[in-house]
């Protein structure tokens, strides 16, 4: 698939199963994630692969976050089933260093977000499907501890990765850009 087709047709698939990327395919994915705009060459991101029995641990951490943050029953139910949606997840953590005046924290966060999107695109380019998951639970204390987050770090995404079973036929999504594009 050429780059423009990938960029203009990428969609999230929430029903994922095996296969997942192997070690060599993951290396390509992570190489792509390190080639994003990165002012100051800080590499303000980390990636944590979660699969197999560790997905059950992730579900427990998300449920703990629901309780800690006093979220509703709907979030608890979602936390309970997240571990079974995809056979692999990749957590992307922004490593924010607030002591770098030249590159403010918000810019470091954008770089980490770009790396998460590059992971999605590199996975898609290799035939894998994915969905970007966030939510209030990414601020859960136990989850942050399990992912070795420092005080200023931010979990920017939990990327579910696998292979979509039956891909439903979808019409190409054409967006009217006139509402948000202007020229100076």
C-alpha positions in Angstrom: 0.0 0.0 0.0 1.4 3.4 -0.9 1.8 6.1 1.7 -1.1 8.3 0.5 -3.5 5.5 0.4 -2.6 4.4 3.9 -2.9 7.9 5.2 -6.3 8.6 3.6 -7.9 5.2 4.3 -6.6 4.2 7.7 -9.4 3.3 10.1 -9.6 1.7 13.6 -10.7 -1.9 13.9 -11.9 -2.9 17.4 -12.3 -6.7 16.8 -8.8 -7.9 16.7 -7.2 -11.4 17.0 -4.0 -13.1 16.1 -1.6 -12.9 14.4 0.2 -10.0 15.9 3.6 -8.5 14.8 6.6 -10.7 15.4 9.9 -9.4 16.8 11.1 -8.3 13.4 7.9 -6.6 12.5 7.8 -4.9 15.9 11.4 -3.6 15.3 10.2 -2.0 12.0 7.2 -0.5 13.9 9.5 1.0 16.6 12.0 2.3 14.0 9.1 4.1 12.3 8.0 5.5 15.7 11.5 7.0 16.2 11.4 8.9 12.9 8.9 11.5 13.9 9.4 15.2 14.3 11.5 15.6 17.5 12.7 19.1 18.3 16.0 18.8 20.2 16.3 15.1 19.4 15.0 14.3 22.9 13.1 11.0 22.0 10.5 11.9 24.6 8.7 8.6 24.5 8.9 5.0 25.6 7.0 2.0 24.4 5.8 -1.0 26.5 4.5 -4.1 24.7 1.8 -5.9 26.6 0.6 -9.3 25.4 -0.5 -12.8 26.5 -1.1 -13.2 30.2 0.1 -9.6 30.9 -3.2 -8.4 29.2 -5.1 -9.7 32.3 -2.7 -7.7 34.5 -3.5 -4.7 32.4 -7.2 -5.2 32.9 -6.7 -5.3 36.6 -4.7 -2.1 36.5 -7.4 -0.4 34.5 -10.1 -1.6 36.9 -8.0 -0.2 39.8 -7.9 3.1 38.0 -11.7 3.1 37.7 -12.0 2.6 41.4 -9.3 5.1 42.3 -10.7 7.8 40.0 -14.3 7.1 41.0 -15.4 6.4 37.4 -18.8 5.0 36.5 -19.9 1.4 36.1 -19.7 1.8 32.3 -16.0 2.5 32.5 -15.5 -0.5 34.9 -17.2 -2.8 32.4 -15.0 -1.5 29.6 -11.9 -1.9 31.7 -12.9 -5.6 32.3 -13.2 -6.3 28.6 -10.2 -4.3 27.2 -7.8 -7.2 27.8 -9.8 -9.4 25.5 -10.3 -6.9 22.6 -6.8 -7.4 21.1 -4.0 -9.9 21.5 -1.3 -7.2 21.9 -1.2 -3.6 23.2 1.6 -1.1 23.0 1.6 1.6 25.6 3.1 4.9 24.5 4.5 7.0 27.4 5.5 10.6 26.8 8.7 11.3 28.8 8.2 15.0 29.6 11.2 17.0 30.8 9.9 20.3 32.0 13.4 21.6 32.5 14.2 22.1 28.8 13.3 25.6 27.9 14.0 25.1 24.2 11.4 22.4 23.9 8.3 22.9 26.1 6.4 20.0 27.5 3.5 20.4 25.1 5.9 19.9 22.2 7.4 16.8 23.8 3.9 15.5 24.2 3.2 16.1 20.5 6.3 14.1 19.6 5.1 11.2 21.7 1.7 11.4 20.0 3.3 11.4 16.6 5.3 8.3 17.6 2.0 6.6 18.6 0.5 7.4 15.2 3.7 6.2 13.4 3.2 2.9 15.3 -0.3 2.7 14.0 0.7 3.4 10.4 3.7 1.1 10.5 1.5 -1.7 11.8 -1.1 -1.0 9.1 1.6 -1.0 6.4 2.6 -4.5 7.5 -1.0 -5.8 7.4 -2.0 -5.4 11.1 -5.0 -3.5 12.4 -5.2 -1.4 15.4 -7.1 1.1 17.5 -5.8 4.0 19.8 -7.3 3.8 23.3 -7.1 6.4 26.0 -9.4 7.5 28.7 -9.2 8.8 32.3 -7.8 5.5 33.5 -4.4 6.3 32.0 -3.9 8.5 35.1 -4.4 5.6 37.4 -1.6 5.3 40.0 -1.1 1.5 39.7 -1.0 1.7 35.9 1.5 4.5 36.0 3.6 2.6 38.4 3.4 -0.6 36.3 4.6 1.3 33.3 7.4 3.0 35.3 6.0 6.5 34.7 7.9 9.3 36.4 6.1 12.3 37.9 5.8 14.3 34.6 5.3 11.4 32.3 2.0 10.9 30.5 0.5 7.8 29.0 -0.6 9.1 25.7 -2.0 5.9 24.2 -2.7 2.2 24.7 -2.6 0.9 21.1 -4.5 -2.3 20.5 -2.9 -4.3 17.8 -3.8 -7.5 15.9 -5.6 -8.7 12.8 -9.2 -7.8 12.0 -11.2 -10.9 11.3 -13.8 -9.9 8.7 -13.3 -6.3 7.6 -16.6 -4.7 6.9 -16.7 -2.9 3.6 -16.7 0.8 4.2 -17.1 3.7 1.8 -14.1 5.9 1.6 -14.4 8.7 4.2 -14.3 12.0 2.3 -14.0 15.0 4.6 -15.0 18.5 3.6 -11.9 20.4 4.6 -13.4 23.8 3.9 -14.5 24.3 7.5 -11.0 24.0 8.9 -8.6 25.0 6.2 -7.8 28.6 5.3 -5.0 30.4 3.5 -3.0 33.4 4.7 
